[in-house]
Amino acid sequence: MHTPVLFSAMPTEDATAIWAGGLDGYGMPPETIVSTGAGHPCRHCLNNIDEGELLQVFAYRPFRELQPYAETGPIFLHKQPCARYQATEILPPVLEASRDFIVRGYGADERIVYGTGAVTLKEDIVAYAESLFARPDIAYVHVRSARNNCFQCRIDRK
């Protein structure tokens, strides 16, 4: 069964809170560093942050509430506001940086659905997400770094 998918970046509300001086998932202020180029993907525009640009690194928890499965990890965000990723039907540029990612399904209760996490080649992400969406217990999918488990983006049913 073919289920079209939509890729989405971190919500603008989350990015705006950080840009306005808000605290991260651990209650700490973000750190500002200078990008060295490759390896600093912004989770709001889903593009790499160019060498020499300022960025913020902070702990991000893409879940509404604290609970045992609410994974928190470091992510990058342009220091200055950027436009949120819009081309939702295609693989975001941020996913070009690696050959594979962890793709994992979550239930409507924001808990990991056991047995769904798999290291997936980037060219297979859409097909694997579609197979997860064939299951009634999958509400959405995260794409995470295969090496560091950092949140990259979310996938929803179209």
C-alpha positions as CSV (number, residue, x, y, z in Angstrom):
1,M,0.0,0.0,0.0
2,H,1.5,3.4,-1.0
3,T,1.1,6.1,1.6
4,P,2.5,9.5,0.5
5,V,4.6,11.1,3.2
6,L,5.3,14.7,4.3
7,F,8.7,15.8,5.7
8,S,8.5,18.5,8.3
9,A,11.1,20.6,10.2
10,M,11.0,21.6,13.8
11,P,8.0,23.8,14.4
12,T,8.6,27.5,13.9
13,E,7.2,28.1,17.4
14,D,10.1,26.0,18.8
15,A,12.7,27.9,16.7
16,T,11.2,31.3,17.6
17,A,11.4,30.5,21.3
18,I,15.1,29.8,21.0
19,W,15.7,32.9,18.8
20,A,13.9,35.0,21.5
21,G,16.3,33.8,24.2
22,G,14.4,30.8,25.4
23,L,15.9,27.8,27.2
24,D,16.5,24.3,25.7
25,G,15.1,20.9,26.6
26,Y,17.3,20.9,29.7
27,G,16.5,24.4,30.9
28,M,19.8,25.8,29.6
29,P,20.5,28.7,27.3
30,P,21.7,27.6,23.8
31,E,25.4,27.9,23.0
32,T,26.4,30.1,20.1
33,I,29.2,28.8,17.9
34,V,30.6,29.4,14.4
35,S,29.8,26.8,11.8
36,T,32.8,25.0,10.3
37,G,30.6,24.1,7.3
38,A,29.5,20.5,6.7
39,G,27.9,18.8,9.7
40,H,25.8,21.7,11.0
41,P,22.3,21.1,9.6
42,C,19.7,23.6,10.7
43,R,16.6,21.8,11.9
44,H,14.2,24.7,11.0
45,C,15.2,25.3,7.3
46,L,16.6,21.8,6.9
47,N,19.7,23.2,5.1
48,N,23.3,23.1,6.2
49,I,24.6,26.1,8.0
50,D,27.4,27.6,5.9
51,E,30.9,27.9,7.1
52,G,31.5,31.1,9.1
53,E,27.8,31.6,10.0
54,L,26.8,31.8,13.7
55,L,24.6,29.0,14.9
56,Q,23.0,27.8,18.1
57,V,23.4,24.4,19.5
58,F,21.0,23.2,22.2
59,A,19.1,20.2,23.6
60,Y,15.9,19.6,21.7
61,R,13.0,17.5,22.8
62,P,10.4,17.2,19.9
63,F,7.7,15.9,22.2
64,R,4.9,17.8,24.0
65,E,5.6,16.4,27.4
66,L,8.3,14.8,29.5
67,Q,7.9,11.1,29.6
68,P,10.3,8.1,29.4
69,Y,10.4,8.0,25.6
70,A,10.8,11.7,25.0
71,E,14.2,11.6,23.5
72,T,16.3,14.8,23.9
73,G,19.5,15.5,22.0
74,P,21.6,18.2,20.5
75,I,20.6,20.0,17.4
76,F,21.7,23.1,15.4
77,L,19.7,26.2,14.5
78,H,20.7,29.3,12.5
79,K,21.5,32.1,15.0
80,Q,19.3,34.4,12.9
81,P,15.8,33.5,12.0
82,C,15.4,31.4,8.8
83,A,12.4,30.3,6.8
84,R,11.0,26.9,7.8
85,Y,11.4,24.1,5.3
86,Q,8.5,24.0,2.8
87,A,9.1,21.3,0.2
88,T,7.4,18.7,2.3
89,E,7.1,16.0,-0.3
90,I,10.8,15.6,-1.2
91,L,13.8,14.4,0.8
92,P,15.1,17.5,2.7
93,P,18.6,18.8,1.9
94,V,19.6,18.0,5.5
95,L,19.4,14.3,4.7
96,E,22.0,14.5,1.9
97,A,24.8,14.8,4.5
98,S,24.8,11.1,5.4
99,R,24.3,7.7,3.7
100,D,21.9,6.4,6.3
101,F,19.6,7.4,9.2
102,I,17.6,5.9,12.0
103,V,13.9,5.9,11.0
104,R,11.5,5.1,13.9
105,G,7.8,5.0,14.3
106,Y,5.9,6.6,17.2
107,G,2.4,6.1,18.5
108,A,-0.2,8.8,19.1
109,D,0.9,8.8,22.7
110,E,4.4,10.0,21.6
111,R,6.0,6.7,22.6
112,I,8.4,4.7,20.5
113,V,6.6,1.8,18.8
114,Y,9.0,-1.1,19.5
115,G,10.5,-2.9,16.6
116,T,10.1,0.0,14.2
117,G,13.5,1.6,14.5
118,A,15.9,0.7,11.7
119,V,19.1,2.2,10.2
120,T,17.9,3.0,6.8
121,L,19.7,4.1,3.6
122,K,18.6,7.7,2.7
123,E,17.2,6.4,-0.7
124,D,15.0,4.0,1.3
125,I,13.6,6.4,3.9
126,V,10.4,7.2,2.0
127,A,9.6,3.5,1.3
128,Y,10.4,2.5,4.9
129,A,8.2,5.3,6.3
130,E,5.4,4.3,3.9
131,S,5.7,0.7,5.3
132,L,5.4,2.0,8.8
133,F,2.3,4.1,8.0
134,A,0.6,0.9,6.8
135,R,0.4,0.0,10.5
136,P,-2.5,1.5,12.5
137,D,-0.3,2.0,15.6
138,I,2.1,4.5,13.9
139,A,1.1,8.1,14.2
140,Y,4.3,9.7,12.9
141,V,8.0,8.9,12.2
142,H,11.2,10.5,13.2
143,V,14.4,10.6,11.1
144,R,17.4,10.7,13.3
145,S,21.2,10.5,12.9
146,A,22.4,6.9,12.6
147,R,25.6,7.8,14.5
148,N,24.4,10.3,17.2
149,N,20.6,9.7,17.3
150,C,20.0,13.5,16.9
151,F,16.6,14.5,15.6
152,Q,16.7,15.5,11.9
153,C,13.1,15.8,10.9
154,R,9.6,14.3,11.2
155,I,7.6,12.4,8.7
156,D,3.8,12.4,8.6
157,R,1.2,10.8,6.4
158,K,0.1,13.0,3.6
